[in-house]
Amino acid sequence: MAKSLRPARLALHVYGVLVGLFLLLPTLVVVPLSFTGRRSLAFPPIGFSTQWYRNFFTDPDWFNSAVFSLKIALLVTVFATTLGTLAAVALTLGRARWKAAARGLLIAPMIVPGVITAIGIFYVFLRLGLTQNLWGFVFAHSVLAIPIVVVTVSASLSSFDRQLLRASASLGAGPLASLIQVMLPIIAPGVLSGALFAFLTSFDEAIVSLFLAGPFSRTLPIQIYQSVTAEIDPTIAAASTMLLGITTLCVVAAALVLARRDRRYS
């Protein structure tokens, strides 16, 4: 029986690798294009040059948009991780009847189409004067990142032993001390994974950012989009390659953290 399962499992692995390559290869085309020696995009690339990476860091439009995206993503990571972790703790440990409704409300941004969310955020933020500025982007991206943190931290809390909180309370620890000294170290891998995904959500966000952007407040995805519509410059490929690299690093780091957590509790 075990021997008969091996070919099927091997075929499943091969199929998964082929599907992954089918999805990734079109994206990876931008990597060799970013090293082309010509001023136009053509595949396969002609020549070899790193001038487009130099252009990315020396051109104010590209560099400022990257720094702006980085500032937003770091602030969103702090806000979304803090609020999402507290919300996940309340939803997991609470006993109120409103838990199901509150959970549905928190994860709604993951379900509602991005365009609808972007339009709603735009009209509300326009009245509040939060368009075309840093904090408007931070608040809008936090709305999108908090659900991811809630889901990730809730998964870590599913294996948390509540008896530890009762034990800490019997020893004189208050709720805040129990949260920080007992619960947080145990669910730290889930919190870290949520923080990485929150950073990634903000740094890659394009739809909501497109509604909030202005001439002096453009994130890196918006700069890439506007450059594609205006002119075809290999700097676009260089920026896309770096964005792809950052995304890959965040996903791999989150996968390693989750794998370490699984090995720890297996």
N, C-alpha and C positions, 0 to 999 in steps of 0.2 A: 504493500500500500504506500509506504514511504517513498519507494523508488519510483512509483508511478506519478507521484506528486512533483518530483524534481523537474521533469521536462516542462510541466505546466508552470511551475514557479519561474523557471529560466525564461520561458516564453513571455511571462508577465513582466519580468525585469527588462527584457529586450524591448518589449512594446513600450514600457515606461520611458526608457532611454530615447527611443525614436520619437515619441511624442514630445519629450523635453527638447530634443534637438530641433524638431519642427517649429517649436515655439521660440527658441532662443536664437537660432541662426539668423533670421531676418534682423534681429536686434543687434547682433554682434557684427553686422556688416559695417556699422559706423566706426568700429575700432580701427580697421585698416584705412578707412577713408580719412580719419583724422590725421594720418601721417602722409597724406598725398603731397607731392611737390608742386601740383598745379593749383590755380585759383578757382577751379571748378570741381564739382563732385562727379567722379566717374569711377565705376568699378569694373575691373580691378584698378586700384590706384596707380598712377604713373609717378615714378620717382619716390623719394623718401625725404621728409622734412618734418621738423618739430616747430616750424614757425607759427602754426595755428594755435599751439598751446601757449607760445610766447605772446601771440596776439590776444589770447583770452585774458592773460594776466596784465597786459599793458593797455588794452582798450578799456576806457572808463565805463562804457555801457555794460560790457560783459562782466568785468570785475566787480563793479558796484552792485549789479544784480545778484551775483553770487554771494557777496558779503551780506546783502539784504536778506537773501533766503536763509543764510546761516544764522543770522540774528533771530529771525522769526522762528526757525526750527528749534533753536536752543530754548527760547522762551516758552514755546509751545510744549516742549518736552517737560519742562518744570511744571507748568500749569496742569497739563493733561495727566501727567503721572501722579501728581498730588491729588487732584480732584477725582481722577478715575480710581485710584487705589482706595480712597476713603469711601467712594460710592460702592465699590465692590465689597468692601468689608461690611458696610451697612446692609447691602442686599443679601449677603451670605449669612451674616450672624443675626440679622433682625428677624422679628416674628410678626411684624405688622401685615395687615391684609393688602396694603398698597404695594407690596414688594413686586408683584408681577407687573402692575401698571408702571411702576417706576423703572423697572428693568426694560420694558418695552419702549418707554420714552427715551431712555439713555441710549439704546442701540438703534433708535430710529434713523439717525444720520447714515447708518450703514445700509439701511433698506431703501430709504427715499432716494430717487434718482438725483444724481449730482447737480444737474441743471436746475431742478426745482429748488434744491437747497440753496444753490448759489443765488437764484432770483430772490428768494425770501430773505437771505442774509443781506443782499444788496439794498433792498428797499428799507429794511430796518436800520442798517448802518448808515444809509444816506441821510435819514432823519436825525440820527445821532451824531453825525459828523465824523464817522469812523472810516470813511472810504479814503483811499490814497494816503494812508499813514500806517506806521509800524503796528500800533496797537490794534487797529482794525484787522489786519492780517492775523495777528496773534490770537485774537478772540475768535475769529472765524475758523482758523485752522484748529483751534482747541476743540471747537464743537465737533469737528470731524475726527479728532484723535482720541477724545475721551472714550467713545464706545470701544475702541480697540483695546485701550488699557483696561477697561472694565471686564471685557471678555477674557483677556489674558490673565489678569490677577484673579478673577473668579475661578479660572481653571486651577490655579495654584491653591486657592482656598478650599477647593473641593476635597483635598487630601489633608487638610489641616485638622488636627485633633483639638476639639474645643475643651477637652479636659485640662489642657495646658493653661488656658485662661482661668479656669476655676482654681487650679493649683496656685497660680500667681496671685489671684485675688485672696485666697486663704492665707497667703504669706504677707499680705498687706499692700500689694501693688494696686494702684488705681487703674481705671480703664486706659488712660493715656500711657502710663508706664507699661502696662501689659501689651498694648499695641506696639510700642516702640521696641521694647526689650525682649518680648517673647514672640509675637506674631511676625513682625517685620523681618527678623533674620531668617525665619523659616520660609517665608514667601518671597524672599529677596530675588531669586531667579525669575519668578513671574513678573515682579515689578520691573526688573531690569529689561526683560523682554518687551514689556509694554512700553517702556521708555524708548527703546530702540525703534519700535514700530511707530510710536508717536512722532519721533524725529523724522522717520522716513515718510510718514503721511504728510507732514508739513512741507518737507523739502521737495517732494515730488508733486504737490498739489498744483493743479493748473486751472481747473474750471472755476472754482470760487475766486482764485487769485485774478483771473481774467476780468471778473466783474468789479473787483476792488482796486485794480491797478490804475496808476496814473503815469504821466510822463516822467515823474521823478521817483516813482515807487513801483518798480517792476521786479518781480522775482525771476530767478533763473529760468524756470519753465516758460514764463511769459516772454522773456527775452529770446529764447529759442524759437518760440512760435512766431513772434513778430519778425525775427530775422529770416525765417523760412518764407514768410509771405512777402517780405521786401526784397531780399536778394539771396542767392545761393552762395554761401561763403563756407569754406571748410572749417571755419571756426565753430560752426554749428556742430559739426561732427566731433570736434575736440570737446566742446561743452557737453555734448550728449555722452561721450565716452566717460568723462569724469563723473557725470550724474549716474551713469550705469555702474561705475566702480563703487561709488558711495552707497548706492542701493544694494549692490551685491554684498559689500562688507557688512552692512546692517543686518541683512537677512541671514548671512552666515553666522554672525555673532549671536543673533537671537536663536538660531537653530542649535548652536553649541551650548548656549545657556540652558535651553529647554532639555537638551540631551543630558546635560550634567545633572539637572534636577531629576530627570527620570531615573538615571542610574543611582542617584542618591536614595530615592524612595522605593526602588525596585527590590 
